[in-house]
């Protein structure tokens, strides 16, 4: 037992057994454990709560508890009254296992004092009440990707607590109304917003800017601590938990993105994710990088009910050959869908076959996340408004960000007042949402796309914390939300027809012997999908019987700049085709759906998606009579 006495107090401390890294409260004190290389001096710094003055500095014992883990226990330390840091090799650093930080409440503030940021010892008790994870299968999820600060920071966001977890909680009714049941948060843990940037001769603007904003958060971090700058209250831990609990009560899952720099300890990653599952009831993680480690985590029984997203998962290695999990937890997420769909949307040659495959693809062993836009690239509004990136405000001479965006500005670069261009852009956005929300895998919407959010052509606002990177709610608040209504109704249409989002990939065969395959392709001739390189149209028919529903669904995609005729396959004689939606006019309520006069052929305007429903009519003669009357009128 050792004692350290300063002017106001005496601290008793001793070497301790290793339990786990970080600060661990015990019956007789607090045990602090840190990874410290041998022969490197290290000590524990204690502060009284809210103070930057060092109350005590206690050296770690030279002997290591296990390997290179040093442990010291401070006896009878009232954890709630103290904060701490580590001094390793002369430098004051935060404990990467800290459960919360003090002194980081202001986003983007430059910190000068090495003691200004301190680690909080206790994460506090919390009553989760009857909270349960929704456990939404990938095939039933509609994901919404957002930046916690940017989602509600703009003045027209309609929330009181802008840019915070509480502000996100205030948006729960908006998310429910849209039809979202899964949100994915960009880094929402403690990361450094300001980073030193090496000045390159070509980047003269940076000479007076030694530090640059890291708005996204893909950098080194204290991954165990929710970001206090994203908290409206003084308690980010409780505020984050309240947000998760509210989302769960409304049937919405909460997934988080985590970026672990190269060289991060596997032990650290596993313990971090486990902590967020246990302490915050998080439903899943999108882990950026380190594929091998993600494969190992996927095999860990601790995460058998937790979603795990990465670029790709070798499911046969994880589950064994010809084995499938009862509940899919892993999901691949990459730009494949984005590239093929964007090319088809803009009318490129030789991409129809890839597009058709992407619309059907839905691996049996893992989930699949489809998206057309992501934080890294154009928003949907900009995708149809810009052909070149416009990243001048980033201070890198417009050299950063994606070069190839697979975008088309519809005839004019940037903002336009021309009615025809605006109409075409609106239709192209609706076309894009049809491609996304009628695809078989999990659709992921970038926050703000449903209200035409623009970043003024900036496809890489990683360093901007301003109106460019924040979601612009001005149009939505002013009632100019036709796209929102379309997306809302399209999501409802997807949910109402399970044949559009099955657990397993549709296989183009008549496995039910009902006379129709589960999915089929059509063009100018029924039952013949023309995948010629110059073709830009395809009809896809789904037979609802494979999902326990009676309807047929026929989706006609015409991305050509000319009108085309699509042949309709014969369906049972008691069925008739009705127009459910088109991207020129929107989604029709069932009572307003028009029955087609021609049951064999339908004409689709240029750059338009039309969805037909083949629905059983109890009195075909009466339906035909009504159609004849409408035609004569």
ABEGO torsion letter per residue (X at the ends): XBBBBBAABBBBBBBBBBABBEBBBBAAEBBBBBBBBBGBBBBBBBBBBGBABBABBBBBBABBABEABBBBBBBGBBAAABBBBBBBGGBBBBBAABABBBGAABBGBBBABAAABBBBABAEBBBAEABBBAGBBAAABBBBBBBAAAAAABAAAGBABBGBAAAAAAAAAAAAAAGBABBBBBBABBBBABBBBBBBAABAAAAABABBBBAAGBBBBBAABBBAAABABABAAAAAAAAAAAAAAAGBBBBBBBBBBBGBBAAAAAAAAAAAAAAAGBAEBBBBEGAAAAAAAAABAAAAABBBBBABBBAAAAAEBGBBBABBABBBBBAAAAAAAAAAAAGBBGAAAAAAAAAABBBAABBBBBBABBABEBBAAAAAABABBBAAAAGAGGABEBABAGBBAGGBBEBBABAAAAAAAAAAAAAAAAAAAABABBBBBBBGAAAGBBAGGBABAAABBBAAABBBAAAAAAGBAAAAAAAAAAAAAAAABAAABBABBBAGBBAAGAGBBABBBBBABBGBBBABAABABBBBBBBAAAAGBABBBBBBBBABABBBBBBBBBBBAABBBBBABBAAAEBBBAAABBBBABAABBBBBBGBBBBBBBBBBABAAAAAAAAAAAAAX
